[in-house]
Amino acid sequence: MRFTATEIAGVVVVELEPRSDERGAFARLHCPDEFAAAGHPFVPAQTSLSRNPHLGTLRGMHYQPDPYGEVKLVRCVRGRIFDVAVDLRPDSPTHRRWTAAELSAETGRALLVPEGVAHGFLTLEPDCDVLYQISPLYQPGREAGVRWDDPTFAIAWPAQPQVISPRDAAYADYRAG
């Protein structure tokens, strides 16, 4: 795997290094030793799948505040998404900044999202499946979010969302806490 830092500390693009032959290809999606050697120790406790049948589906911007913070490794395993991370860590030099990566089944690229960073995505085509590896275990009732179109962040989404949950659409404006 190749690890490429983004402008936000701890948010990393993870590229596959597939091995190919006449049978097709094989690639490692996660290896705790490789992540640790790259300075990003991550051992998932849970794996989840998000199915998104419609083009323009927006999920996010989600996070779990301390002490329930999560690290997520997000990968699109079918289709193509615009994946976004927003730094909500008040002491971070990139507080309130965002970064994004296009993730697709074709590239296998993933985004590692650390604790204190909100995450969301917009589907760029119909029928997208998004795989999440998460650590620690999700704590129901501890989730939080920020609005996808909050002017504080000014995320440059590539298209207007067509499908969004009432909860995600109704998050309040961000207030650093």
Secondary structure, 3 states (H helix, E strand, C coil): CEEEECCCCCCEEEECCCEEECCEEECCCCCHHHHHHCCCCCCCCEEEEEEECCCCEEEEEEECCCCCCCEEEEEEEECEEEEEEEECCCCCCCCCCEEEEEEECCCCCEEEECCCEEEEEEECCCCEEEEEEEECCCCCCCCEECCCCCCCCCCCCCCCCCEECHHHHCCCCCCCC
